[in-house]
């Protein structure tokens, strides 16, 4: 049995973790012909939703000089349960992906947000580049001539909620978060132009106090003008209400998604920790399950806080392969590409690390778009 914390630490430290997965391949193939087995679907039981199955290694294969990673031998995907996969299959078959000539029937929604200072998060230097690259591939290789990226301040939550139900293929390159406040996950979008600054609100549940208010903050003026006739409790309540109102403008939570009626065959959440959530019943209550309930047969989720540049490279490779392969197979091809592809950003090793390519996993129907 894999000790999860130790294994994840090994992945991030690039340490030898083959000893933790000895015998795994044997268990995987003991009841089947390994020469015929090409795809593996893992069900999220207890904490298995945190395991990067693509990065599992086989010591015997490594010693023989063969490809040691699971993803190099098998197509890997995850699901909540067999029942969930049956539902995803039924959804997929009931709404086939239209040809590229039907622009109304196969609309794309591609979001990229680089500047997140207004919502108190770090910037994503490559998010908008990633969105533009995805759109270029959709035009050049899929023939979706009407595809375009919605970038930066134009990518508001209101805009996304308006366009999302119409889209057949969705890609979000932005921030996401899983916290005590957003246990099932949330996606962050741009602040509406007319809204007040949120730079010190900090979405990650760090409370705002009067000491961090800066010149120009509209809340500061509000508090100063009413300082003589309002109690501390009243001012605190106003501050809390302000936070809630602005947060509602930028944060799309799992419950909101689950209540939508979506037509998308694939949603790619190119953001941090989009595969995390609360272990509940069969699988995990998170963004993946919310999208399934909303009618999406397949999503691409992440297991940890991902590297911005590496994610752009992986996603570009993924969409390059998606024009030929189904979702899970395209992700396998993209990961193998990253394993072999030189990484110019790392002059020491010249390669992409496991933590750079192993975070993402197809969730739901692996054969979607095939």
Helices and strands as residue ranges (DSSP letters): H 4-13, G 18-21, H 24-29, E 39-43, G 46-50, G 53-55, H 59-63, G 70-72, E 75-79, H 82-94, E 108-112, G 117-119, H 127-140, E 149-151, G 152-154, H 157-164, E 169-173, E 176-177, E 186-188, G 210-212, H 218-225, H 232-250, E 251-253, H 254-258, E 266-270, E 277-279, E 284-286, H 287-293, E 298-302, H 308-322, H 327-340, H 354-357, E 360-364
